[in-house]
Amino acid sequence: MLKGHPKGLLVAFFSNMGERFGFYTMMAILVLFLQAKYGLTESEAGGYYSWFYFGIYALALVGGILADWTKKYKLVILAGIIIMFSGYVIMGIPGNTLTITLIGLFTIALGNGLFKGNLQAVVGQMYDDQQYSKVRDSAFMIFYMGINIGAFFAPFVATGVRNWFLKTQGLLHDGSMPALCHAYLKGELADVDGFAALAQRVNISGAAIDNLSVFAQNYIDAFSKGYNYAFSIAAGSMIISMIVYIVFNKYLPNKEKAAVADTKADKPKLGSNMMNIVIGAGILVVTTLIFHFIWNDYKLGLVVGLFLGFVAMIFMFSTAEEKPRVMSLILVFIVVIFFWMSFHQNGLTLTFFARDYTVKEVGPFTNIFFNLESILAFLAAVAGFFIVLMKKKNNTKLIGAGMLIVFGYLTYYFVSQSNAMNPIAPEVFQSFNPLFIVALTFPVMGVFAWLNKKNLEPSTPKKIGIGMIIAAIGFVLVLVASLNLVSPHELQFVDEAGKLAYKPVPDSSRVMPYWLISSYLVLTIAELFLSPMGLSFVSKVAPTRFQGLMQGGWLLATAVGNKFLFIGSEFWGKLDLWQLWAIFIVCCVLSAAFIFSIMKRLENATK
C-alpha cells in the first residue's frame, strides 16, 4: 500500500487521526447536543452548527498565512493540536452555559485552522520531490483513507459513552425524548399522554413517574452530560495524536521555501502591496453592507465578503505567470462551496432525518451495522473473503479462509444473540461515511490505475466534476425515501391558547435505515472523487510561495460551503422533505455543469 511513498505519509495520517476522531464526534452529536442541552430549534442549532464548521475551515486561512509567513509549518501544526485539545476539554465539562460552549467550539475551530491546512500542505511538499511526484494523487487518497479509520470509531464511542451514562442514571436512550422533554417543560407538547408513556418506557426501574417535569429535566441533564463525556474522549484522542506527532515529525519535510528566480517587479512579496490588501478589505466591507441593507444579514455578508476579498487579493498579488493558475484554483473553489454545502448536511439535516424519520428499532441482521462488535466481526469476515478471492499465494489464502470462518461465525453469534428488535442511535449513521472511505479507497484507486494503463483515466478536474454528479445521485436516494412522509412543518400547529405546539413524528413516517446508508454510500463515492482530488489539484497548481495560503483558500471555500449549511436547517420546518433534498440536487448538478464548461482551462493549469 505504501510502497513508493515517503515515511512521512504514515506519520501525517496517524497524526491526523485524532482530529478526525474529534471531527466525527462533533458531526455525530454536536447538533443533537445543542438541541438536547439548550432546547434549541432545528434552525437555531443549525445556525450554530454552520458557524462552527465555517470557523473550522475559515481559520485555516489564518493557519496558512501564519505558516507561510513564519515558514514553521510543523510548529504551527503542533500549536493547532494543543489548542484543539483545550477546546475538547472545555466541551467535556458538564453544566456549561451556551456561551462557554460556544467558546469551546471556537477554540476547537482555531486549533483546527492552524492544524488542518498546514498538514495537508506538508503532505503536498513531500510529493514535490520528483521521486514521488507521480504518486501524488494516490498519496492523497491513502492519506484520506487512513485518517478516516479513527473517524469510523468516533460515533460508536460517542453513542456508547452517552448510553452508558444514561444507564447509570436509570434511563434508556430514545432520540425523541430530549425534544419532547423541552416541549413539555415549555408547555408546547400536544400529546402529553404519549410523552408520559414513552417516559415510562425509558425509565429502567419501571417505577411510576409521579412528576413529569422533574423527570423531563433529569432526562435532559443526563442526556447532555453523556455527550459531555463523549467530548472528553475526543480530548483523549488528541493526546494520542500529539504524542505521535511530537515523536515522529522528523519524517515530515522541514521545507524552507526557496526563492523563485524572478525579478522583484515580477514577484511582489506577500504583504508588500498595501493597495491590494485595502481593495480586498474594501470588497469585504462593501459585501457586508450589501447583505445588511438588502437581506438584513450582515453576518452572512461577512462570510461571502471574506471569500470574495480573499480571492481578489490573491489574484492581485499574483504575477502575470501565476494568474492563470490562481484563476483556475478560484473557479474550483467556487464549485467546492456548493459541494460541501450539500455534503455536510450529513451532520445536520440528514442527522435530523436519522433521528426523526428513520425507524428506532431494527432486526438482528440490520443490527450488525449499528453495533461496534458485530460490524467489526462482519468487516473482518468480508476482508477474509476478498483475501481468498484475490490473493494467489496459498498461505495468504489460508489466512483469509481462517478469517472468513472465525469472524463469519462470530458475526453469526452476534446475530443469534440479538433481540427480535434492537434500538439504534441516529449518531451511528455518521460512522458509515468513514467506513465507506476506508472500504472504497483502494477499489477507486484500482479503477483509476486500470484506466491509467489504458490512457483513459480522467484528469483531476474531470474527477471533481464526476464527483458532483455522483453527489446529486446520493440526494436523489434520500429524496425518494422522503416521498409521502409527513414533513416537519406539517407537525406544527397553533393550540387553543395561541401557542405554537408540536406533534411527534408518527411511526408510519419512519423508513428503514438502508435508505440513509445507501445515500451515505453514494455521497462517499462522490467525496472520494472530489475531496482528495481537490487537495491534489491545489498542491499541483498553487504557486510555490502561496502553497500554504492556497491550501487555506481551499479550506476557506469549504468554510463558506459549511456556513451555507444553515439553508438546510432553515428550510427543515418550512418545505416538504423532498423539496429540501431537491435544493441540494440542483446545486450539485449545476456545479458539475460549470466544472465541465471550464474543463480545458482547468486541465491546462495542471500541465
N, C-alpha and C positions, 0 to 999 in steps of 0.2 A: 504493500500500500504506500509506504513512504520511500520506496526505492527511487533514487534520483532526486530526492528533496533534501534540503539542509536540515540539520538537527533542530534549528530554531523553530521550525514549523510545529514540532511537537510541544515545545515549551510554550509557544503562543496559544495553542488551543487548550492546553491544560490550565494556563494562567487565566484564560477567559471563561473557564467552566463555572467559576464562582459567580461571575457577572451574569452568565446565562441562567444559573440556578435562581439568582435573585430576580432577574427579569421575568422569568416564567412564574415565579412565586407571585410577583405583582400582577402579571397578566391573568393568573388564575383567580386571585382573591381580592385584588385591590378594589374594584368597583363593588363587589359584594360586601367587602369590609366597610366601605364608606356608607353603603345603604344600611347595613346591619347595625353599625355603631351609632351613626348620626341621624338615621331616619331620612336620608336624602331621597328625592325622586330620581327616576332614571335620568332625566335631563340634568339635574344638579350634579349627580355623581359622574355622569358622562362629561360634564364641563370640567370638573377637577381632574378626571382621568385623562382627558385630552391635553390639558395644560401640563400635567406631569410628563406625559410622553413627548410633548413638544419640548419641554425642558431637557429631557434626557438627550435628545438629538441636537437641539439648538445650542446647548452648552458645549457640544463637540466642536463648534466653531471657535469658542474660547480656547478649548484644548488644542485645536490645530494651530491657532495663532501663537499661543504660548510655546508650543513645541517648535514651530518654525522659527520663532524669534530667538529662543534660547538654544536651539539645536540639541536639547536634552530630552529626546523622546522618552528614553527609558525612565528618567527621573519623574517626568510628568505622569507617565503611566502608573508608577508606584504611588504617587500622591493621589491619583484617582482611586486606586484600590483602597487606600486608607480612609478617604473621605466617604466612599460608598459604604464601607464597614460602619462608620459612625452613623450614617443615615439609617441603616437597618437596625442599629442598636436603639435609636430613638423610636422607630416604628414598633420595636418589640416591647416597649414599656406600656403596660395596661393603664387605662384611665386617662390617656392624653386627651386634651381638648382638640377640636378640629384645627385650631391654629398651630398647635405643637405638631400635629400630624402633618400639616402642610409644610412645616419647617423640615421635618424628617424627609418628606418627599423631595423637597428642593435640594437637600443635602445629598440624597442619592443621585438625583439628576446631575448635580455639579460634579460629583465623583465620576459618574458615567461619562460625562462630557470630556473630562481630562483623560479618561482611560480608552474609550471605545475607538474613536477615530485614529488615535495615535498608534494603538496596537495594530490596527489594520494597515496603517502606513508603514509600520516596521515590517510587517509580513510582505508588503509590496517591495520594500527595499531589498529584502533577501533575494528577490527574483529579478532585480535589476542586473545581477551578475549574469553574464552570458551563459554560464554553465547551467543555470536554472531557468532562464527566460522562457524556454519552450514549454515548461510545465507550469507556467503561472496560473492558467485557468484551473487546472486540476488541483493546484495548491489551495486556491481559494475555496474550491469545492470540499477538499479534505478538511480545511480549517472550519468551514461552515458546518460540516458533519460532526466533527469532533467536539466542538463546543456545545452541541445540542444533546450530547449524551447526558450532561448534567441537567440540562433543561427538562429532559424526559422525567426525571425523578421529582422535580420540584412540585408539580400539582399533587402527586401522590403523598408526598411528605406533608405539604400544607394541609391537605384534607385529613390525613391521619392524625396530625397534631391537634387540629380543631376538633375532630370527633372524639379523640382521647380526652381532651379537657371537658367537653360536654358530658361525657360519661362520668367523669369524676364529680360532676355536679348533679348526677342523677338524671341526665337528659339525653335524648337521642337527636340526631341531625334530621332536619327537614328544611329544604331550601326555601320553602314558602313562609316559614314561621317568622323570621325577623320582620318582614314587611307587614305581616298580619299583626304582629305584636305592636309595632309602631302605629298602625292604623287603629287598633283597638284603644291604645292609650290616648290617641288624638280624637277619639270618638268618630272616626271616619269609616269604620268597618260595618258593612251591611249585614253579613251573616255571622252574628256573634255565636249562635249555637254551633255552627260548623267549626268556628275557631276553638270553642271550648272542647269539642270532641277531638280535634287534632292535638290540642294541648294535652289532653289526657293520654293520647297515644304516644307522645314523645316523652312522657313522664315515666321513667323507668320503674319507680316504686309502685306505680299503679294506684296510689292513694288519691282520693278525691281532691281536686283543686278547689279550695274554698274562695280564694281571692285571685281572680284572673289578672288584675292589674299588677299585683306583686309577682305573679308567675311571668307575665309578659316582660317586666323589667329584668327579672332574674335571667330569663332566656336570652334577652338582648345582651346583657353583661357577659354571660358565659360564652355566647357565640363569638362576640368580638374579642374577648380575651384569648380564645383559642386561636384566632387569627394573629393576635399579637405574638403569641409564642411561635407561630409559623414564621413570622418575620425574624424572630431571633435565630431560627435555624438558618435562614438566609445569611444572617450576620456571620454565623459559624462557617458557612461555605466560603465567605470572603477571606476568612483567616487562612483556609487551605490554599486558596489562590495566591494569597500574599506570600506564603511560605514558598510555594513552587516558584513564583516569580523572582523572589529575592535570591534563592539558591541557584537557579538555572538561567537567569537572564544573561549570563555571559555568552550563551549561544545565540543571542539575538544581535543583529548588527548594531554597531555604535557609530552610525554613519554621520559624519560631518559633511554638510552639503558642499560639494565642490563648486567653485565659482565657474560659471559658464563663460566661455570665451566670447563675450560680446562687449561692445563699447558701452560706456555709461549712458550714452544717448539712446542706444537701442534697448538697454535693460535697466529701467529705473528700479531702485530698491523699494521694497515694500515699506510704505510709510513716508517715502521721500516726497511724494506729490500730495501736498495737503489739499489741493483743489479737488482731487479725486475723492478724498475722504469726505470733504464738505458736500460734494454732489451726492455721494452715497447717503450721507446723513440727511440731506435735503429730501431725497426720494422717500426715506423712511418717514420724515415728518409730514410731507405732503400726503402720502398714502394714508397715514394715520388720521389726518384731518378729514380726508375724503370719506373714510369709513365712519368717522364720528358724525359728520353732518348729514350724510346721506342715509346711512344704515344705523346710526346711533350705537356703534360698536367700535370704539377706538382700540380695544384690546385686540380684536381680530385684525384691525388695521395695522397695529404694531407688528403682528406676525407676518402679514403679507409684505409690509414695508421693509421689514428686516431682510426678507429674502430678495426683494427687488433691489434694495440698496446694496446688498452683498454682491449680487451678480453684476450689477452695474459697476461697482468699484473694482472688482477683479478684472472685468473686461477692460476698463480704462487703464489699469496697471499693466496690462499685458503688452508685450511688444507686437509689432506687426506680424512677426513669425509665429507668435504664440496665439494670436487672436482666433484663427480658425479652430484650433484645438479647444480653446476655452469656450468658444461658442457652442461647439459640439457637446461639451460637458453640460453647459447650461440647458440645452434642449433636452438632454436626458434627465437632468434634474427636474424639469417640469413634468415629465412623464412619471417620475418616481413619486411625486406628490400624490397623484391620483391612485397609484398602486397601493401605497401604504395607507391612504385614507380608507381604502376598501379592505385591504388585507387585515389590518389591525382591528377591524371590527370583531375579530375572534375574542378579544378580551373585553368587548363592550356589548354590542347588540347581539352577537352570537352567543355570548355568555348569558344574556337575558333570555335568549331563546332556549338555551340548555336548561336554565333554571325553571322557566315558566311554561315552556311548550314541549319539553321532552319528558317522557314517562319517568316517574320517580323510582320505579322498581323494574327489574329485568329478570329473565330466567337464568338458569345455571350456565348455559353456553355463553350468552351475551355478557354475563358477569365476569367471564375470563378477562375481558378487556378493561374492566373497572376495578380490578383487584391486583395489586402490585405483584404478589407472589405468583398468581396464576398467569399473568401476562408475561412475566419473565420466563416461567417454565414453557409457555407456549412459544415464545420467541426463540428460546434455545432449541426446542424441538424442530421448529421451522428451519433454523440455521443448520441443524444436523441433516435435515432432508436435502437441503441445497448442497451441502458438502458431499453427500453421497452421490448426488446427481451430477455435479460439475467437476469434481476432482478426479484425477486419473490414477494417482498412487493408491495402492490397496490399503496401506497403513492409514492414510488420511481418510479413505472411505470407511474404514473400520471405526475410526474415531467418530465420524459423522453418524454412522449407524448406531453407535452406542449412545450418542447424544439424542438421536431420534427416539430410541427405545426408552431410555431413562426419563427424559424430560417429557416425552409423549405420555408415559404412564403417570408422571407427576401431574401433568395437566388434567388427565382423566380423573385422577384422585381429587383434585381441587373441585372439578365439576361435580363429581359424585357427592362431595361433602357440602355442596351449596344447598341453600334452601330453594323451595319451589320459586319464590320471588325474593329478590335481593335488592336493597336500596342502593342507588348510585348517587354520586355527588356531581353537581354541574362543573365544579372546579377541575375534575379529572379529564374533561374534554380537552383541556389545554395540553395534556401530555401527548396527544395524537400528532400534533404538528412536529415537535422534535423527534418523536418516534419515526414518523414517516421520513423526516430529513435523514436520519441515520440509516433507515432501511433503503431509501431510494437514491442516495447519493451515488453509490457505486453503479447501480443499473443505469442511471442517467449519464454518468461519466463513460460507461461502457458503450452506450448508444452514440455519444459524441465521438468516442475513439473509433468506433466502427465506421461512422460516417466520414471521419477524417481520413481513414485509409482509402476510402473511395472518392476522396476530394469532394464530399457532399456536406461536410459539417457546416452548419450555419455560422455566420460571423457572430461576434459577441453582440452587436446591436440587433441582429435578427433574433437571437435568443431572447433578448429583452422584449421585443415585440410579440414573439410567440407566447412568452410568459404572461403578457397582458390578456391575450385571447383565452388562455387556459384559466386565468383568474376569473374571467367572466363566466366560464362554464361552471366553476365552483359555486358561484352565487345563483346560477340557474337551478342547481340542485336544491338549495335551501328555499328558493322561490317556489319550486314545485311542491316541496314539503309543506309550505305555508298556505297553499291554496285551500280555501274552505275552512280555515281555522278562525276562531274568534280573535279579532285583533285587540291590542291593549286599549285603544280608545273606545271600543265597544263595551268594555268592562267598567267604564267610569259613568257615574250618574250623579245628579243633584238630589239629595234626600229631602224629606219633608221640611227640615229646618233650613234648607237652602245651602247646605254644605256639600262639598264635593265628596262623594263616597266611592268605594271600590268593591267590586266583586272579585273573588279569586278565579283564576283560570279553570274552567271546567275540565274534568279528566278527558272528555271527548275531544278536547283541543290539544291533546298531548300526543306526540308522534314517537316512533321508535328512534333510538339513538343512531341507527345506521345512516339516517339522512344527514345528520350533522357530521358523523365520522367520514362519510363519503365526500362531503363538502370540504372538510379539512384535508382529505387526501388530495383532492384536485388542487386546492389552494396551495398545498405544499409543493406539488409539482411545479406550479406557477412560480413559487418562491425560488425554487432551485434553478429555474430558467432565468430569473431576473436578479435576485439579490447578489449571489456570488459573482454573477456575470457583470453586474453593475460595478461591484467593487473592483473587479479585474479591469473593466473598461476605464475606470477613473485612474487606476495605477498605471495603465498603459499610456493614457492620453494626457494626463496632467503634466504641465511643465515642471521640471525638476524643483525649481525654487518655490513652487506652490503646492508641493506634494501633500504635506500635512493639511494645508488650508483647503485644498480641493477635496480631500477625504472628509474634512469638516463640512465642505459645501454639500457633498452627497448626504451627509447626515443632517444638515440644515434643511435640505429639501425633504428628507424623511420626516423631520420635525414639523414642517408645515403640513405635510400629509397627516401626521398624527394630530395636529391641532384641529384639522377638519374632521376628525373622528366624531366631534360633537354633533355633526349633521345626523349621524345615525341615532344617537340618543335623543336629539331634539325632535326627530320625526317618529320616534318609537311609539309615542302615545297619540300621534296625530294622523298617521296614514295606516292603511291596511298593510299587513306584513309583506305581502307580495310586492306592493308598491315600494316599500322601503328597500327591498333587495334589488328591485329594478334600477334604483338610482346607481348602485354600485356596478351593476352590469353595464349600464350605459357609459359610466366613467371609464371602465376597463376597455370597452370596445373602441371608444373614441381615442383613447390613449394609444392603443395598438395601431389604429389608422394613422395617427400622427407620426408614430415611430417609422412606419413603413414609407410614409410620404417623404421623409428626410433621410432615408437609408443610405443613399450614396454619400451624403455629407458625413454621416457618422462613420461609415466604413473607411472613407479616405483619411479620417482623423487618426485611425489606428495604424496607418501604414508608415 
